[in-house]
């Protein structure tokens, strides 16, 4: 009986240890890239308008 039970017990322990943690599923995360800003021209235009206003509305002292 021991000769039959010992290999069965060993096989059961090995197979249960192999699946102890469960399956590991690795998913790749999608790469998210920022799109170019559409309002990239607004800041230079506003700065240019401020400079033009500063020159045109300058102090007349």
C-alpha positions in Angstrom: 0.0 0.0 0.0 2.8 2.4 0.8 4.5 1.7 -2.5 1.4 2.7 -4.3 0.4 5.7 -2.1 3.9 7.3 -1.9 4.2 8.1 -5.7 0.6 9.3 -5.9 1.1 11.6 -3.0 4.4 13.0 -4.5 2.7 13.5 -7.9 -0.2 15.3 -6.2 2.1 17.6 -4.2 4.3 18.5 -7.3 1.3 19.3 -9.5 -0.5 21.4 -6.8 2.7 23.3 -6.2 3.0 24.1 -9.9 -0.4 25.7 -10.0 -0.3 27.3 -6.5 -0.2 30.8 -7.7 -2.7 30.4 -10.5 -2.1 31.5 -14.1 -0.2 34.7 -14.8 -1.7 36.9 -17.4 0.5 39.6 -18.8 -1.3 42.3 -20.8 0.6 45.0 -22.7 -0.6 48.5 -21.9 -1.4 50.6 -24.9 1.0 53.4 -25.6 -0.6 56.8 -25.2 1.0 59.6 -27.0 0.0 63.2 -26.5 -1.2 64.9 -29.6 0.3 68.2 -30.7 -1.5 71.1 -29.2 -3.8 72.9 -31.6 -3.4 76.2 -29.8 0.4 76.4 -30.2 0.1 79.6 -32.2 -2.0 81.5 -29.6 0.8 82.3 -27.1 3.1 83.9 -29.7 0.3 85.9 -31.2 -0.8 87.2 -27.8 2.8 88.1 -26.8 3.2 89.9 -30.2 0.0 91.9 -29.7 1.1 92.9 -26.2 4.5 94.1 -27.5 2.8 96.0 -30.4 0.4 97.6 -27.9 3.3 98.5 -25.6 5.2 100.2 -28.4 2.1 101.9 -29.9 0.6 103.0 -26.5 4.0 104.0 -25.1 4.5 106.8 -22.7 4.4 110.2 -24.4 6.5 112.0 -21.8 
